[in-house]
Amino acid sequence: METDDIIQIQIGNFPIGIVGLKEVMAELAPTLANASDEEMAGGLLERLAKRNYIPGKARDEYGQAFAREFKKYLGQEVSAEAETQGVVIKVLGQGCPNCHALTQRIMEVLGELKLAADFEHVTDIKEIARYGILQSPALLINGTLMAKGTVPNKSQLIDWIKKVSG
């Protein structure tokens, strides 16, 4: 791996950056794909603890979060209670002007609403391909495809985000 990848995942109520998560999931996928959640958590914790600080008191919570992300990586169902809490927004697109415009518009809306959200602009083509969406930019809010191939206007974004945030 030429550069360390740092992926932000939700652990409890906090977004935490994890070094090497994609790499470890890819390496463990063949052996842990059919494992129990506990086995997934244990295998991921063992490997990821080598490059990440994992507080002893939060070890179980980290393990659950790792297992949840691993199941998503494998394309497996994740139970509603295991899903992250709050608003999770992803823009999928390699960086075209519309992708940047959508990212900027979302940041403006979140600022206006004074809402903290887990926001990510996914530019890696392999990760985008996993979603199976061919038009960019694509917008996912809490895992639901809201728009593709277009930049929604500000009022539409506000409506969507307000609905999911309560």
N, C-alpha and C positions, 0 to 999 in steps of 0.2 A: 504494500500500500504506500503510495508516494506521499500522501498527506493524511493527517488524522481527520476523520470525519467526526463532527460533533453534532449529534442529533438531540433535539430538545423533546423530552417526553414529560407527561404529567405524572407526578408522584405525589399523591395526596392532593393538596390544593396548590402545589407549586410546580412550575415548569423547571426541569432540571436538565442541564446539558450532560450528555453521556458520550464519552469518547469511544469510538470503535464499535458502536452498536450494530451498524449495518454489516460490517465485516464479520463480527461474531455470529450474528443471525445467519448469514450465508454459510458459514462454516458448520454451524450446528444443525442446520435445516435437515440434512439427510439422516442424522441420528436421533433428533428429538421431535421430528414432525408428528409422530403418533404417541408421544409421551404424555403423561399426566401434567396438569398445571404445576404441581409440586416439582416434578422432575425437570420441567422446562425452567422453572424459577431457579432451581438449584444449579443446573448447568450454566445458565446465563450469569447468575451471581458469581459463580466460581471464576468464569472467564473475564467478566467485566470488572471485577474487583481488583484485578491486576493493574488496570489503567485508570480506575476511577475511585474516588473516595466514597465509600458507602458507610454512613454512620451505623454503628452496631444496633442502636435502638430502632432504626428505620429499615433494617435489613429485610424484614418480611414485606414491608410496603414496597420496597424497591423490587423484590422478587416478584410480587404480584404485578407490578407495572411492567417489568421485563417480560413476563409470561404473556400479558395482554398485548404488548407490542409485537412479540414473536408470533402470536396467533394471527394478528393482523397481517404481518409480513407473509405468513403462510397462506393467507386468504381464508382462514377459518373464521367461523362465527365467534363474536365476542359478546358475552351477555351484557345486557343494559347496565347492570350495576357495576360491571367491570370497566365500562366506558369512562372516559375522563369527564369530569364535571366542568360546568361552565361552557364558554363559547370557544370552539376550536374552528379556526378559519384557515383554509389553504387555498392559495392561488397556484394553479398548475400552468407552467409556461416557461419556455427557455429564456425569455428575456426580450421579447418583441416590445415595441412601443405600447401596445395595448396591455400587455402584461404589467408593465411598469405603471401605466395609468391606473389600472385596477388596484394594484398594490397601494399606490398613493391615495386613491379615493377611499379605500378601506381604512387606511391609517387616519385620514381626516375624519371619517365617520366615527371611528372608535374614540378619537379625541373629543369630538363634539358630544358624544354620548357619555363621556367619562367612564368608559367601560374597559376593563382589563380583559384581554382575550389571548388565547394561545394562537398566535398568527405565524404562518410560515409561507414563504414563496418558494415552491419546489421548482428547481430549474434542471435537475438531473433527469435526462431523457429516460433512463431505465426506470427510475422511480415513477415518473409520469406514466410510462407505459403500463405499469402495474394497475393503474386505475382504469385503463381501457378507454380513455377519453382522447379522441383524435383532434378535436378543435381546441385552440388556445386563444385567449386565456380561458381556463376553466376555474370556477369558483365552487368550493365545497365548504359548507357550514355545518359543523357537527356531523360530518360524513355524508351529508346529502348534497347531491349536485344541484346547484342553484342556477348556474349559468355556464354556457360554453360558447366560445367564439364571439363573445361580445363583452362590452364593459357596461354593466348595469348603471343606471343613473343613481345619484346620491340618495334620493328619496326611497328608491327600491331597496338599496342596501340597508338603509335605516330600518325599514319595515321588516326585512328578513332578520336582521340582527336583534331587533327588539323582540320579535316573536320567540326566538330561541333563548334569549337571555331572561325572559319573563318580565 
